[in-house]
Amino acid sequence: MQRRHFLTAGAGTVWAAAGCTAPDPNAHITGGFVGGEPARGHWLRDTLRAGKPLPAPSATFKTRVLIAGGGVAGLAAARALRLRGMDDFALLELEDVAGGNSRSAELGGLACPLGAHYLPLPGDDAPEVQDLLEELGLRSRVSGRWQYDERHLCHSPQERLYFNGQWQEGLLPLHGVGASTIAQYQKFAGLVEQARRAARWTMPVQIGAPALVKSALSAITFIAYLDQNGLDDRHLRWYLDYSCRDDYGAGIATVSAWAGIHYFASRHGFHAPGAETAEREGLLTWPEGNAWLTRRLAAPLGERLHTGRTVLRINNTKHGVEVDAFNSATQAIERWQAEQIVVALPVFVAARVVQDAPDFLRQAASQVAYAPWLVANIHIAQPLHDRPGPAPSWDNVLYDTGLGTGGLGYVDATHQSLQPVAGATVLTHYRALGDAHGFGPRIAPTAPGSGTPASAASAPAIGVEGRKLLLDKRWAAWRDEIVAELALAHPDLAAKATRMDIMRYGHAMAIPTPKASGQIGLWPSPNMREQLSKKERQANPYPARPVLAWQRLRFAHSDWAGYSVFEEAFTAGHWAV
């Protein structure tokens, strides 16, 4: 690397001496920013800051139930209404396509994700999601046992890590590590298993007073927990940091210890070398990622789905709710009147648009921190040269590049195709920008007392640097940085890449940060939640879950769980109805 940088610097010096501009080695890679337009989401904020009055509505529409927000939660609410035979509803969505973080695109004729790209096989704690998968034909009962359609299960090889100059199977660093590292892997595995025995870890999370062990973990950062248990191995900390950034958008110095343990305890545990463990459960994935699911949720809605609408105001009235929304196509304000509304908006948006917002909503908005994300889809015209090790996998991660970029490697959009000969493909590269860049300060042992939670007032400040980067940094600068990072494992990537489209999410997901109270998620006190009657519980095939309601508003978004995964969003939307 030093030699390459020296040669590059020398070449630049020669060009500068000649009075010329050095040629751009990535100039042939075209592309740009795609997906959501930041100005649309900022329209209300900028209008109010400028002191401009909102225009009067130009048209009024009426419906029985209104859904604000067309992400997974909003689409789940719409499905629940349809299943109950209720067709008199409308869904308002900011973007031109519903799906939230689960949308997709095409590049070079190949489908690729713009966000979420897989769904773990749901356990029995998520029967609502299980039933959706059965409805979509993804699982069926064969000879009394549930089986998943193998065409949609992630094919092998599933994941690999570029570590110490070569690829290895799996993402836990193993190649050439010492006995002390293995010992810490095994110790952490024991701590996860101990936590699983001490409390019930579910996805979606159980709403209510958490077990004492969970409250204690929720009050400190994950890195403080590792310090307390003497887990200081760099390889272990890198892997745990990667896992947290992958699921929560921020690393071990930012997320709570509850979140760090929940990542493993609610799923498959932690697999340490040398331990007898059950086979890991599979996962569902598609070339277009979870857009495969959201497209099928949106398809039956037809004219009830109204995209390009920015919700500006939600107001309780004497006989229902009144909602004003900006129509980006007509550049006019619409007024919607309904009996009730499902507010499937991020909490910080809901707090801004709900008129005379209740205290619990304002308090939740002050506590939640959001992770910015970048998703880059890179079209590769020819198969890449591979370093030694296992064959290309679905998920390909680079160990601590030292570049401090927040990069999470890439997934291969054609991995599920079963094509006999490798050809053109799309690599989807992810960057989580929810906390400070650089691995060193985030994974090193912390100073005494530094693992205590940030105050609620500082939570919204998390991710500000990442959001500024997304808005200010030019597309070409992102392109060059991403190509340089992935070239560590694929030196020929720059020559074979033809296009890079970049999707930016300023507030991609809520980060489960520590809370001094030990609270998990943003749920308010129990008296703010609606409970099913005994008759309703007996008639309902699902476990009773409380619904967050205020007057004629019902709130449904993964933010309320404190972190963003499909199971949380879908269940919240389903139960809001």
N, C-alpha and C positions, 0 to 999 in steps of 0.2 A: 504494500500500500504506500509506504514512504517513497519507494522508487518510482511508482506510477505518478504520485503527486509531484515529485521532482521533475520528471520528464514533462509532465503537463505544464508545470510552471515555466520550464525552460522554453517550450514551444511558444507559450504566450509571450515571453520576453522577446523572442525573435520577431513575432508578428508586430508587437508594439514598436520595436526598433525600426521596422520597415514602414511604420505609419499606417498599418492596416488593422482591421478588426479580425480576430481569430475566428475561423469558421465554427459554426454551431454544429457539434457532432449529432445533435438530436433534432436538427431542423426538419428532417424528413418525417418526424412523428407529429402528425397533425392532431387536432382535437380542440377541446375547450371545456368550459363549465356547462353542465347539463342539470336537468331536474328543476327543483324549486328555485324561484327567483326571490332573493332576499327582500327586494323592495316591496313585494306583495305582502309578505308577512309583517313588514315594518310600516305598512301604510297608515294604520291607526295611530301608532306611536308617533310617527313623524307629523301627522296631521295635527294631533293634539299639542305637540311640542311647538309647532309653528303658530299656535293660537287660532287656528282656522276652525270655524264651526262645521259640524258634519252636515252635509246636504240633507234636505228633506227626502223621505222615501218617495220613489216614483211609481211604485206598484206595491200592492198588498196581496199576500197569499195566505190561505188558511189550510191547516191540516190538524189532525187529531194529536199526533205525537211528532215532535221534531227531534232530530238527532244532530248535535253540533260536533263535527269532527268525524272524518272518514278513515281513521286508522283502524287497527285491528279491533279496538274496543267498540268503536262506532259501528263497524261492519258486523260485529257479533251481536250488538243490540238490534240491528236491523234484521238479522237472521232470526233472533228470538221472537221479534214481533211477527214475522212471517209464519213461524212455526205455530204461533198462537192464533193464526188466521186473521191477523190484523194488518190490513193493507193501507190504511189511511195514515201514512206517515211520510216524512221527507227527511233526507240526510243532506246536510251542508258540509262541503269539504273545501278547504283552502286551495289545494293544488288542482291541477287539471286531471289527475288520476287519483282515485282512492287507493289506500293501502298504507299510508304513513311511512314507517321505516321499512315496509315490506313491499317495495315496488321494484320494477325491473326495466331493462332497456335491451336494445339490440345493437351489436357492433360487428360489422362485417358479416351480417346475416346470422350471427350467433346470439342466442339469448344469454343474458348475464344479469346478476342481481345489482340493485342500487342500494342495498342495505342488508337486512337479515337474510341469511342464506341457508339456515337449517332449522329443524325442529327435533329435539330429542323425543324419543318415543315416550308419550305421557304415561305416568303411572296411575294407579287407581285413585290417587288424590285429585286427579283432574278428569273426572268422568265426562264433563262437558266437552273437553277437547277430544277425548276418546270417541264420543258420539259423533263429533264433526268428522273425524277421520273415517269412521264407518260410513257416514252419509256420502263422503266423497270417494268411497271405494278403495281407501288406502288400507283398511284392515277388515277382516271378516273372520267369522268363527268356522273353523274346519275341524271336524271330529271333536267338538267340544272345547277346542283351544283357539285362542286368538292368534291369527297370523297376519303379518303385514305383506303387502305387495312388494316383492323383492325388486321390482323395477324402480321403486322410489326410495329404497333403502340405500344409504351411502355404500358404494362399491369399494372393495379393497383394491389397493392399499389406501387407508383412510387418512393417515397423517404422518408427517415426517418433519425432522428438525435439521437445519443446517448448522452443524456444531463442530468446532475444531477442524474446519476445512473440509468436511465431508457430510453427507446426509446420513441420518440415522432414523430408524423406525421409531415412531412415537414422539411426543413433544417433551418428555421429561429428559433433561440432559443426562446421558449415560456413558457415551464414548470417552474412555480415558479418565473418568472421574475417580477420585480416591475413596478409600474405605470410610473416611469421616463423612464424606458427602452421602454415601449410601446409608450410613447410620442415621443421619439427619432426615433423609427420606423416610426411613422406617419409623423414626420417632414421630414425625408429623402424621404419618398414616395412623399411628396409634392414638394420637390426639383427636383425629377426625372420628375414629371409631368410638372413642370414649364419649365424644359429643353426641354421636348418634344413639348411644345407649342412654344418655342422660336426658334427652329430649326428642320430640318427634319433629323431624325436618321434612316439610312438604313443599310442593310446588303445584298450585299457588300456595302462598304462605297462609297459615291459619290466622284468622283475624280474632283479636282478643288479647287478653293479658298473656304475654309470652312467658315461657319457662324462665326461671331465674338464671340459668346458664346462658340463655339467649340474651337476656337483658344485660348481663354483665359483659358479654361480647359486643353488644351493640353500643356500649358506652365508650369504647376505645378503638383506636385504629388497628388495622390488621398488623402493621409493622410493630406496634407496641406489644401486641400479643406474641409475636414471634420473639421479640426481645425478652419478654417475661419467661418464655420457655427455652431460652438459649438456642434458638434456631437462627444461626447467623451465616449459614453456608450460602455463598453467592449463587450457586447453581439452583438451589432450592428457592431462594428468594427471587431469582429471575423468573423461574417457572410460575411461582405464585403471583408475581407481579403481572406477568403475561396473562394468566388466567383471569385476574381481576379486570385488567384493561379490556380483555376480549368480551367479557360479559357486562361490565359496568362502566367502561369508558375511562376509568382512572385506576391508578395503581395502589399498592399496598400501604403507602403512606397517606392515602386519601380516603379509601373506603374503610368501613367498620370491620372489626374482627368477625362480627356476625356474618357479614357478607362474604368474607373470605372462607369461613367454614361452611356456610350455606352452599357455596358453589359446589363443594364436594359432597357434603352430608345429605343434601336433598336429591342427589343423583346416584352416582356410582361409587362414592367413597374416594379414597386416594390410593392408587396402586403403587406400592413401593416394590423395588426389585427384591426377589427372593421370598416374597410372601405369597401364600396361596390365596388367590382371589377369584371370585366368580367372573365369568366373562362379561365384559362391558356391554351394556345394552346398545342397540344401534341407534341411528338417527335417520331422519328423512331429509332429503335434499333434492333439488332440481336445478337445471342450468340457470333458471331465472330466480333461484332462491325462493323465499317464502311468498313471493308474488304469485307463485302457483296457487297458494291458498287464498290470498286476498282477492285475486281475480275471480275465483269461483264464489267467494262471498259477495262480491259486488255485482256479478253478472245478473242475478235475478231481480235486482232493484230497478233496472230500467229507468224510466223518467222520474222515479222517486229519488234518484241520486243527482244532486246539483253540485257540480264541481266549480272551481274558480270563485268561491264565495268566501270572503273574509268576514267572520262574525265580529261585529262591532259593539253590540249591546245586547244583553239578556236581562229582561225585566219581568218580575212577577207582577201580575195584574189581578184585579178582583176576580176575574173569571178564567184566568189561564196565564200564559206567558206570551211575551212580545219580544221578537228578536229582529234586530236590524243587521243586514249583511250587505257588504259591497260586492257587486257583481263585476268581476274584472273584464268580462266580455263586453258588457253594455256600459261600463263605467258609471253605473247608477246604484243608488241605495234601494234595497228591497226590504219590505217589512213582512215578517212571518208571524202569524198568530196561531197558537196551538194550546191544547189543554194542558200538556205536560212536555217537558224537554229532558232528554238525556244529554248531559254535558260531558262529552267524550273528548274534552280538550286538555292539553297539558295544564297543570295546576297554575303556572304563572300566567298563562293566557286567560284561564277561567277567572282568576282574581282580578284581572283588568277589565273584563267585559261584563261580568255579573254586576248589575247595578245594586248599590247598597250591599256589597258582598258581606256575608256573615263573617264573624271573627275567625272561625275555624279555617275558612278558606284563605283569608289574608295571612293567618299564622302559618299555614302550610306553605304558601307561596314564599314566605320569608325564610323558610327552612330548607327548601329543596335546592339542590345544586344540579346543574345540567352539564353533560359531557358533549362537547362538539366532536363531530366525526367527519372524516374525509373518506370517500370511497372512489377509487380510481380503477376504471376498466381499461385494460391494455390489450389491444388486438395484436396478436403475434402471428405473422404470416407463415412461419415454419417452426417445426419443433426446436426447442432450445437444447443446447449442449448441456449435459448434466454432469455434475461432479460425482465422485465415487459414492456408492451407498445404494439404498433402496430406490426403486423406480419412482417416477413422479406420482404424487398422491393427490387426493382431493384438497387437503389442507397442507400448505407448505410454509413453514415458519423459519425465520432466520434468528439464531441466538444472538443476543446483545451485540448489535452491530457497532456500538460505540458512537453512533451518529446522533443519538438523542432525538429521534424523530417521532416516537410513538408508533412506529410501524408494527403491524401484526402479521406480516407475510402476505400470502395470497391463496385464493382458492381457484381451481381450474374449472371453468364453465363447461368443458367437454368431458369431464371425468366420468359422467354417467352415460356417455354415448355408446360405449362398447365398440367404437370404431377399431378395426383390426390394425390399421396403420395410423400413427400419430400424424396430425396435420395442423392446420390453422386452429387457433383457439383464442379464448379471452381469459386473461388472468385478472382476477378481481382483488385489488390490494386495499387493505384497510388501515386507517390510522386513527387511533383514539387520542384525542387532544384534551382530555379532561383535567390534566394536572401538569405540573412542571415537566419540561422536556429533559431527557437524559436519565439514564438508569442509575448512575452512581448515587446521587443524593437520596433517591427514593428507595433503594433496596439496602443501603448500608444500615447498620444498627443505629438507632436513634439515641439522642441524648436523654438523660433522665427527665421525665415529665413531658417530653415532646409528643407522646402518643395520646395525649388527652384530646377530646373532640374540639373542633373549631366551634366558635359561638354561632348561634343561629343567624346573627346578622351578617356573618362573613360567608355563609354558605353560598348565596347567589354570586359571590365574587369568584368562586371556583369555575374555571372554564372561560373566564373573560379573555385571557391571553390567547387561548385557542380560537375563540370566536373572532378576535381581531385578526389573527393570522388568516383565517378563512376569507375574511372580507378584503384584506389588504394585499395578500400575496398574489402575484400574477400566476396565471395558469402555466406559463412556460417555466417559471421557477419551481412550481410543484412537479412538473414533468421531469425536469432535470434531476431534482432531488430524489424522486422515486426511482428513476432509472439507475442512478448511482447506487442506491441502496440494494436493489434487487440484483444488480450486476455483480455483487460480491459472490452470489451463488451461481449466477448466469452471466458470464462475461459477454456473451453474444446477444443479450437481450436488446440492447440499443439498436443493433444492426437489423434485427428481425421484427422489431415493433413497428407498426404502421400508424397507429392512432391511440390516443389516450383521452378518454372522457372522464371528467371529474365531477362527482356529486358532493355538495357541501351541506352538512347538517349543523346548524348553529346550536340547537338544543335537542340533540338526538335522543338523549335518555336521561332519566333521573339517576343520580349517583347515590348509592346507599352510604352516606357519610355517618360518622358516629353522632350520637345524641346523648347528652349527659343524663337524661332521664331513663335511658335504656330502651326507649321506644323503638319499634321496628315499623318502618313505613311512616305514612303521614296521617293515618286514621285518627280522627278525633275521638272524644269520649263516647262511650256506648249510647248515650242518650241522643246522639245525632244520627243513629243508624236505625233503619227500619228493620223490624223482625217479622218473619212470616208467622201467620197465625197457625195454630195447631192443625186446623183443617188443611191449610195450604201445605204445611210440611208433610202431612200424610199423603197428599196427592202428588207430591213432587218426587221424582226419582233421584234427585241429586241431594247431596248434603246441604243443609240449610246454611246459607251464607248471608250475613247482614248486608244491607244496601245503604250507602251514604246518601241521605236525602235532606233537602231543605226546601220547605214549601212545595212548589211544583217542579223543583229541579232535582234530578238524580244524577250523581256524579259517577263517571265510569272512565277510568284511565289507569294505565299501569303506574303512573306517578304515585298513586295512593298507596301502592305496595312498596314504594321506595326504590324500585329498580325496574328495568324494562325487559321483559321477556314475553313471548307469545302467550304462554299459559296464563300469566297474570292479566294481560290486556283482554284476552278473549273471555275469561271468566268474569271479569269486572263488567264488561259490556253485556254479557248474557244475563247476569243477575240484576242489572239496572232495570231490565224489563220485567 
